[in-house]
Amino acid sequence: MTALVQPPPAPAGSEHPERPDLADPSFWQLPHSERVQAFALLRRLGEPQYFVERPKSRWRPERGFHALVTHADVIEASRNPQVFASAPGATTPEPARWVRALFGDSMVNLDAPHHTQLRRIVSRAFTPRILSRTEADIEAVATRVVDDVLALRPDDFVTAVASRMPFEVICNLMGIPEKERPAILAQVNRASGDIGVSRTGRSRLRVPGKGLRALARMQGMIADLGHERRKNPTDDLISALVTADIDGEALTGRQLGAFFSLLMVAGVETTRNAIAHGLDLLTRHPEQRALLVGDFDRYEDGAVEEIVRHSTPIIQFRRTVTRDHRMNGHDFHQGDKVVLFYASANRDETVFPAPDAFDITRTPNPHVGYGGGGPHYCLGTYLAKQEMKALFRELLTRAPGLHTTDAPVLVPSNFDNRVRSMPCAYAVP
C-alpha cells in the first residue's frame, strides 16, 4: 500500500488530504509499479506538492521540498539555473559542508561561474583523438564482454555484463592501469553499495562512514595518478585533464578525484542500470525485441532512447530557489528546495502517449533521462548511447537466446533506479 501523509498546513498542496509521501523512506521501498501510479496521481493534482523531510522543532526549522513531477516543470527549472541553483547540493540529502571541504565539489553541485569553468576544462579534454579512440574501444569492449558471456554463461547479468561494460570503457578512457582497477572497483562498490533508503539501526550509522572512507581512498588513488601524469603525460583523459590550460588552470588533484567519482555515477552506474533494465524490457516485450533484431540499424537509436526513458536511471536531482519566482502558475520563494523528478516527467501523459508502454518506435521521444537541458545536461550522453548500442548489437547477434529469468532485484533508492542483480539464461524463452 502506498505510503501516505497528512500534508503540512501552510505550503502549497496542503489542500490534498491524502497523497504519496515522497519524503518517507518507505515510499521508495514500494514496488516500482506502485511508485509509477503514485507519480501519476501527483501529476493529476495540478501543482507542485510540498513534502516535509524534517518537522519544525524547538531547535531546528522545518525542512522540506516542492516536488516537480511534470515534464514542463522539470524542463523549465532545468533551463533556468539562475533561479533553480544546484548549489549547495543537487543530491538528497545535500552534502555536508565538511564533506564538500574534504572531497571537493562535484560538478553537479556547482553553478556558474565555477561549473562553467570546470565543464569547459572537461569538454576541451575530450579531444577528437580521444573520442575517436574511445569509440573504437567501446566496440572492442563489447566484443570481449560477449566473448566471455558465451564462454562462461554467467547467471547474473549485472555483474558479468551491465557493470563490466561501462567500467572498462571509463577506465580505458581515463587511462587507469590494469593493475589499479580491482582496487578502484572495490572502493567504488564500498562507496556506493548501500545508497538505498532501507538501512536501519546500527548499519545505518556505520555505512556512511564506511562509504566516505572508500571514497577517500578512491579519490586518493586517482589524485596520485593525476600527479604522475602531470610529470609524464600519456594519451588518455587523465593526462588531458591535468595538463589542460583553460584560463591558466587545469584540474587539481582534488578536482580530478571529484570528477572521477562523478564519472563512476554518471558514466558507469547510470549506464550499467540502463543496460540491465534494457535486457529486462526486451525480454518482457518480445515483439519489441524482434523488431530490433530484425533491423538493428534502423531501430537502435529509438531502442536506446526508449530504454532510458522507460527506466530513467537517475530518479531525481535537487535545486535551491535563489529568488522569488513564479513558474507555470506556482509561486516559489527564495530558499525553497525543489526536487526534479525525472522518473515522473518521463511518464507525463501530456507528452508521452501510453507512457507505461515500452515502444522503441516512439517518436518524438523528448525524455529527460539525461537531464532536462541547461548547463547540467549530461556530458557523457553520447558515450553512454554508443556503449548501449555496441553491447546490444553484440548480445542480440551473438547470444540471441540471452534473456532474464526473473524481475531485476532493485536497490530501494530515491536517487537512482539501481539494479543489484538480475538472473539470466541462454535458451530462447
N, C-alpha and C positions, 0 to 999 in steps of 0.2 A: 504494500500500500504506500502511496506517495507520501513523503514527509510533509506535514502541513504546519502552518504557522499562523498565529494571530498577529497581523501586521502592526507596527507601531502607530500611535495615534496621529502623529504630525506629518511625516513625509508623504510624498505622492504615492498613490497606490493603496493608502490605508483604508479606502472605502471597500476593499475586497476582503470579505471575512475569511475566506479560505483560499489558499494558493500554495503551490510548491515552494518550499523554503530552500533557496539556493545557498543559504549560509549554514545550513545544517549538514554536518558531515554524513549523516545517514542518507541524505538525498543521493549522494554520489556513490552509495553502495547499492542503489536500486538497479534492477536490470536495465540495460540500455534502452529497451523498447519503452519502458515506463518513463525514463527521462525524456525521450523524444516526445511522448504525449504531453508531459509536463511543460516543456518549452512551447508546444503548440498552444496550450492553454494560456501561457503568459503572453504570447503574441496576440491572442484574441482580446486581451484586456485593453489594448489600445494605447498604452503609455508605459514608459519605463517604471518598473516596480522597485521599491526600496526594501532592502533586507538588512536586518541588524546582525552584525557579526559579534559585537560585544555590547551588552546593555550599559547604560549610564550607571555609574556608581558614585559614591562619595568622593572617590579619589581619581576617577578617570571619566572622561566624556564618552558618550556613546560613539561607537564606530560601526559604520555600515556602508552600503554601496547601492547605487542605482544600476539595475541590470538592463543593458541594451541588448535586445533579443531579436529585433527586426533587421532585415538586410539594409534598409535605408539608414537606420540609426548607426549601425556598425560602419557602413561606408562613410557616412558624413563625419563621424567622430574620428575615424582613421585618417581622413584627409584634412583635418583641422587640428594639427598638433599645437598650434599657438594657444588653443583653448583647452584641448584634451591632451595633457602632457604625460609623457612616460615617467618622468622623474616625480617622486623619489624612487618609484619601483613599479614595474609593469606586471610583476608576478604576485600571486596571492599565497601567503602573506607577503607584504613588501619586505625587502631585505633590511635587516637591522643596520644601523649606521656603522657599528663596529665590523660587521661582515663586509660592508662596502669598502671600509677603510683598509681592511686586511687583504681582500681579494681583488679590489678594483671594481669599477662599474662596468657591467656588461653593456653592450650597445643597446640592448632592448630597454635599458633603464635610463637612457640618456636622451636629451633633447638638443636642438641646435643651440649654440654652435658646436658643442663637443661631439654630438652624434654626427653632425655633418662632416667634421674633420676626420673622425675615425672611419666613417663609411667611405670617405674619399681615399684614404690610405689603403683600405682593404680592397676597394674596387680597382684601383690602379695596380694593385699587386697581382690581380688576375689578368696577367698579360695574355695576348693571343697565343704565345708559345705554350704557356702553362695550360690554358684552356684546351688547346689542340691535343696536347699530350694526355690530359685528363680524359677527354672524350675517347681516345683510343684505349686508355687504361680501363675505363668503365666496361667496354666490350670484353677486354681480356679477363677482368674480374668476374663478370657474369659467366663467361665460359668455364672458368676454374670452379666456380661455385656449383654449377650444374654438373660438371665432371664428377665432383665429389658426391653430389646427390645421387647420381646414377651408380657410383661405385659403392657407396656406404649405405644408401637407403635409410637415412635417419628418420626417426618417428616424430621429432619435434621440428616443425618448420621454422619457428622463430630463431632458435639457436643456430641451426645449420644453414639457414638461408637469409631470412629477413634481417637478422642482426649483422651477419658477416658481410653482406654486400656493401652497405654504406660505410661500415667501419674500415674495411680495407680500402675503399675509394678515398676516404678522408685521410687516412694515414699515408697513402701513396701521394696524395695531393700535397700534404703538408711536408712530406719527406721524413716521416718518423721511421727510424731504423727498425728493421725486423726484430732485433733483439729487445727493443724497448716496448714493443707492442703488447705482449702479455701483461706486463706490469701496469701499463696505462689502462688497458681494458679492465684489469682487476680494480683499479681505483675508480674508473667510471662506474662499474657495477656497484661498488660500495657507496659511491656518492649519490647514485640515482635509484638504487634498488628499492627504497622504501619511501617514495614521494607521495604515496597514496594517502587517503584520509581514514584508513581503517586501523591505524596504530592506536593502541590503548595501553594504559598502565605504565609500567616501568620502561617497556620498549619505546614508548612514545617519548620518554625523556632521554633515552640513550641514543637513539638512531640519528637525530640531527647532529649531535657532536661527532658521531662516527662518520657521518656523511661529509661534514666540513673538514675533518682530518684527511679523508680520502681526497677531497677537492684540493686541499692544500698540497698534498703530495703530488697529485697530477699536475697542478699548475707549476709546481717547482721543477718537475721533470721537463716541462715544455719551456720554462724560462731558461733552464740550463742549455737546452738545445738551441734556443734563440741566441744565447751568449756565444755558443760555439759557431753558429752560422754567421754572426757578425764578423768574426775573425776569419772564418773560412766559408764564404757563401757557396752554395750549390744551386742547382736549377730546380728549386722547389718553392712552395708558398711561404714557408717559414723564412727562408732567405730573403724573398721578395718583401715580406712584411717588415723585417727588422732592418733592412737596408734601404727601404723606400725613403724618399726625401720630399715630403709634402709640407710646404711652408716651414722647412727646416726641421721636420720631425719625422721619425719612424715610430713604430710601436715599441714601447718599453717592454721589459720582461714581464711586468705585471699585466700590462695591456694584452700582451701576447697570450698569457695564461688565461685571461678572461675571455679573449676571443676564441681560444681553443675550447674552453668549456662551453661557449655558445655553440660552436660547431658540433660538439658532441650531442647537443639537444636539437639544434636546428638542422644539422646536416646528417646526423646518424639516427637519433631516436625517432624523429618525425618520419623519416624515410623508412626506417625499419617497421614502424607501425602501419604506414600506408601499404607497404608490401604485404605484410601479414593480413591486413584487412582485405587487400586486393585478392589474394588467393581464396579467402573465405567467401567473398562476394561472388567470384567467378564459379566457385563450387556450388553455392546456393542458387545461382542463376545460370543454369546450363545453356539456356538459349542465348544469353549474352556471351558466354564463353565460346560457343560455337560460332557466333558472329565474328568475334575477334580472331579466332583461329582461322576462319575461312578467308579473311582478308586483313592480315595484321597491319600492313602498311596503311590501309585505309582507316582503320579504327583505333590504332594505337594511341593517338593523341586524345581522342574522345574517351577512351578507356581510362587513361591516367587521370584526366580531369574529373571524371565521374567517381573514380575510386577516392580521390582526395576530397571531393565534395561530400560524398556519402559517409565517409569515415571521419573526416575532419580531425586529423592527428592532434592539432592544438585546439583545445576546447575554448580557451579564453585568455585574454590579457586585460590588465587593469590600466586605467588612466586617472589622472587627477585634474580637476577643473581649475584653470588658472584665473578665471574671472567670470562674473555673472554672464550667463549666456542662455539664449532661447534657441532650441533646436527642435524642429518638427512639432512645434506647439507645446513643448515642455520646457519649463524653466530649470536651469541648473545654476548653482551658486558657487562662488569661489571657495575652494577647499573641498567640494564634493568629490567623492570617489565614484567612478563608473566602471563597470566591467563589460567588455565587449565579448559577447558570447557568439563566437564564430560557429559553434555547433548548432546554434539555433538559427542564425542568419542563413546558414546553408540549407535549412529546411523551410524557409519562408515561402508559404503557399502563393504569395503575390508575385514572386519572382520565379519559382521553380514549380511548374505544374506536376502533380503527383510527386511531391518531394521525397516521399519514402521509397519510391521505386528506384531501382538501380538500372540505369539506361545509358549505355555507352554511346548512343547516338544523340544524346541530349544536346540541343543547340537552340539558343545560346546557353552557355553554362558559366555565368558570371559569379562563380563561387568565391568565398573569402578564405579558402583553405590555406593560402599563402599570405594572408593578411588582407585588409580592406583597402589597400593602396596607401598613398602617402609615403613619408620618409622611412617607415619601418617595414615596407613591403619586403618580403624575404629575399635576401641576396642570393641564396642558393637554389632558387626556384628552377632555373634551367638545368643545373646538375641533378637535382632530385628527379626531374622528369626523365632525363637521359638514363639514369640508373634504373628506374622502374621499367622503361621501355626495353632496355637491353636485357634485363633479367627476365621479364615475362616473355620476351621473344624466345630466349633460350629455353625456358621452362616449358612453354606450350608447344615448342617444336620438338624438343628432345626428350621431354618427360611428359607426354600428353596425358598420361593416366594419373599424374600427381593431383591429389585433392585433399581437402580437410575431411576428417572423420568425426569431428565434434566441434562445438562452438568454441571460439577463442576464449582462453582464460584471461580476463581483463583485470588490470590493477585498478581498484577503486580510487579514482583521482578526479579532482575538479580542474586539473590543468591540461593533461594530455590523455588521449584515447589509447592508452598503452596496452599492448598485448603481452602478457607474461609468457604464455606458451600456447601452442596450437598443434594438436596431433594431426598427422598427415599419413597418407598411404599412397600406393602407386598403381593399383589396379583401377580401371575405369569404374567410377561409382555407378 
